[in-house]
Amino acid sequence: MPIREDLLLKRNNCTRKTLTQQTLKGTVFDIQRFSVHDGPGIRTTIFLKGCTLRCFWCQNPEGIHLKPEVMFYPDRCISCGNCLLSCPNKAHVVKDGAHIFLREKCNACGKCTQTCYAGTLVLVGREMTVDEVMNEVLRDKVFYETSGGGVTLSGGDPIVQHGFSWALLKKCKKVGLHTAIETAANCPWNILARLLPMLDLVMMDIKHIDSEKHRNATGVSNKVILDNAKRLSKTRKPLIIRVPIIPGFNDTKSEVEAIAEFVKEFSNLEYLELLPFHRLGEGKYKALGLEYSASNLAVPTKEKMRELSEAAKKLGIKVREN
Amino acid sequence: MAKEFLELTYEQRLEALCKTKMQQTREKQEVLLVMDQDDHGRILPPPELREITEYMGPSGEMVRDVKMNNFKPKSNHPSGGFFGAKACGENFNLFLKAHPVYINPMSSLAGGYMAYFMGYRNPSWPPELASNLEDEQRKYGVYPGIGATQHFCQDMTIGFRLGWGGLLRKIRRYRKLNPERSDFYDGLEQVVLGVQDWIRRHVEVAREMAKKEKNPTLRRNLEEIAEINEWLISKPPRTFREACQWTVWYQMIARMYNGSGSMGQIDVWLKPYYERESAAGTLTDEEAIFHLACLLLNDTQYYQLGGPDGEGKDTTNKVSFLVLEAVHRLKVPANIGIRVFDGLNPELLRRGVEIMFEDKTGFPKFLGDKGLVEGFVKNGYSVKLARQRVYSGCHWFAIPGREYTLNDCVKINFAKVFEVAFWDMMNDSEIKPSVDELWSRFEKQLHRAVEVTKEGLDFHMKNMHKVFPELVLDLLCYGTIEKGLDASNGGVEYYNLCIDGSGLATVADSFAAVEQRVEKEGLLTWQQLAEHLKNDFKDAENVRLMLSSVPRYGRGGTRADQWAIRIVQAFTKFVKEKPTPAGFNVIPGLFSWASMISMGQTVGATPNGRHAHAPISHGASPDPGFLRGGSAPTAMAVAVASVQCGYGNTAPLQLDMDPGLARGEEGLAKVEALIKGHFELGGTMINMNVIDKKQILEAHQDPSKYPNLIVRVTGFSAYFASLSKNLRQLVVDRILSEET
């Protein structure tokens, strides 16, 4: 059964109307220039807020929710008191000389972040128009040309703000840029189908073949994802399937082989890419006031990664390990 | 058979040579404490000859050095100094006589240099010739280049054609034609005689060493060294090895006489020797690489590889690759640039990028032909000439043997000019401070700074030949010997004097900060700002951060980016509006060499949140941390391309890259694309480092832990452990800021 759009909307706390409005404005949490690991050539990656999955190891926790959030880095605080004055909800207090952020009172209006020059309070999630994003994107146009690069939409998952994603991709195509998307494809097919003509490359995650395990680790079944993967494989769009290798979840040969088996007949598969789990996102959990459930996981060794990629290669597909 | 009697391979010899080099470097670190400059191939004189000294270095900064105590110059002046061609030549001749012989039997080339002649010039300028410009130049933080030496490039092929004997005959022939210039010819002659004598002593020592040497490879090598050098005392080089040896002699006396490290197109001048011997089967690539390695161990001279010839045809040839390979095997500091243009053999660039990421020694550099040529032509020169202007110094180019430039010697500290303008405005009770007013005063002061710099250049040009003429570079120029005139005195064809601006980001960010925080948002009054600057933001960290958090130059599309362009346009306009009063063409560029620290020391707190006396920003580079939360290379590349002055001198892009970037073919191609993109936008030079952040942090804490770590500090590369703590800190700040 395909995922229902109303559930998708609900999960992200928004209505169809707000999604439509997002065609004009998107909530962007980062724009990374000289992005060299997200598709061919030198790219600019646009990170859009909102995701349909809740993977416990998520490396971009600030991208999960659609709404803007305040990240709090108390180590940087110089006790200037600006936030106390600017916050309409009294979410900042000083207790025993220390800056305490009462997140439950915060509605992410961003006022404190504007006067926090020390960088203790950072608003993550900026509303931007397509043109504003394009301004950033076009700064590196010459490098897309010399490298065969372009623009990658990432997140979160760009399918959440699919209206904005579509409009942005359309603009990119209009000026002749190579476009790519990084997605879990956990959405109604029609959303993907609408984006596809604007895309030169799809990079899609498959995290597990077993639906129950998938649900336990990500909060959703993989049914829609696998269906969409199959449908994507019937298009001629170049497709990269990516697997984050998470210890204890999918880091055995048989689990990786199952994914490789699933995608090996895909005629448009460029390659299967195995991405080792890393803990670089840990500080961001803290800054968002979230629990980091993957703190006990070890980073897969190089040997482990090689072993897994060798296993997948044996099934006759091209594998890229990182 | 005993080990000492076994034949040695080139590989074994190179390994031994590198080991010796490391020992010599460590010894230098212990004795000289810090070396905030090129590593140089210099070795210390034997302990019994050492004398510690401090003097004004070739780029105008104080240098701690060791000199040989067995040479005392003869003065010809009441001040105790020695001035003029004859006195300089005679003293240099005596200096060479006192200089020990150095032969490492592992090396195929004889010679090693131990001291700098400049260290004996005391005073270095005759007191009666003092300029009256000093006060004003100090006011603007001008490094005027008065008394600066070298920083242009000779043509080595003249030497290859004539040899020392031929040069001597040429001097004597022209002496007869210009009898009134005998003082100059005396000086030149003394230099050549001094070198010949020095070489002759090496021949004798090599023979002696050969007699005692038990190892057959080394004995043969020493015998060959003796033979080759006996020939080279007066005759021109015949073979690839002899050409390398001749180059060693020349580069050593050029370096010792006045610090010159400019060489030019090594792959062009060695090509005929290589091709002839390679075709005849008398020279293998392994042997050629070995000779090149021995040459490159002798000194860290500046060379160009590849690039167009006068007609636009690529000069890349087998020697270009062999030079890359030689440095790759050595893994020592080297200052060699690949000149990138559309017609360049793509394999040369690829090999260069590969080595950059494999060795992580900041080698090679990349040079942007398009911006260089299109810019230089705007001075009224032909494209052909612009192409012949080749890489030969830290951030600069020169036409070999035909152009005098003072490159990298003349700098205006924009931050100091800004400070003068700011206080000029604040102390004027007649007006109301505003950003417009500040800009117009900055322009006015910058204009005057450029003028007083030009006046200083004329002063230099008028007097330099009387003080300390270019006796070594003059030997291999066109016109100097013929006319009997020093290169600084009309000896060569072209005069294009350098004026560089420094501290661009400091000033651009300062303008943006006052514009936004004071004028637009009204968060501070002008008076408050002035107080904070006076007090160096004491107890006002919040204010400092408020100012420094304004979007900075480099991010793209910010007001600071626009200010940077505006500053450069004004600077370029003032430099180019007219030549110096005496009529010398001047060319603007942006560069601060490693002088960010000394330049910053003279400037109080600035509105970009920079503390008083802290370093100013580096050359044309954005300030570290300009792009919080982002990856910087393309942003930097776009920004630095946007502030090129556009007349053929450079504003280098300094890139510190993550080692993980260039994984596989694809990664290498991306780095190439970054290089080409910058040059496509008009960029002129890229100084690149590939640095492991963890390693550089550890090395900063304890430099002795990584004695082999080499970084490209700016236009030059050096052992990290040799740098002062301050300079190391700047390098570390720059690299770490790209992570956050």
Interface residues (C-beta under 8 A of the other chain):
Chain A: D30 I31 Q32 R33 F34 S35 V36 P40 G41 I42 I78 C80 N82 Y117 A118 G119 N135 E136 R139 D140 V142 F143 E145 T146 S147 G148 G149
Chain B: E541 N542 L545 M546 S548 S549 G556 G557 R628 G629 G630 S631 A632 P633 T634 A635 A637 V638 L661 E666 G667 A669 K670 E672 A673 L674 K676 G677 E680 L681
